[in-house]
């Protein structure tokens, strides 16, 4: 049975790993990293197929409150949207027809491509300080990985 080791970092869950049979400098790490999407841009209602833009929408406001009266006034004076309205008591109902920009600011993520990375060492580090290499595409990364695996298999066969 393989010998196991446990890596413990403060604030992290413990990680149990198989104890490597060689030092870190004999390893290469192949990784495909999919960058977390943290960048967004503003998008139009049409671009995101906004249901308000496609079907229209209704906004009901209680104009007896400060917020309701303020919002109703903004819609009338500054929104630039077309609408019909109905006032029943203290509730005003605005009906916005389809085909116009809604009041929501839509955002779409900027997709970033995967990174096909080869690093020296393994999870213990890169003791030879080999430079990280980023392949331009998956095919080159797979070819590099295949060549490396072939070298390992050849060395293993030779003993």
Buried (B, 14 or more C-beta within 10 A) or exposed (E): EEEEEEEEEEEEEEEEEEEBEEEBBBBBBBEEEEEEEEEEEEBEBEEEEBEBBEEBBEBEBBBEEEEBBEBBEEBEEEBEBEBEBEEEEEEBBBBBEEEBBBEEEBEEEEEEEEBBBBBBBBEEEBEEEEEEBEBEEEEBBEEBBEEEEEEEEEEEEEE
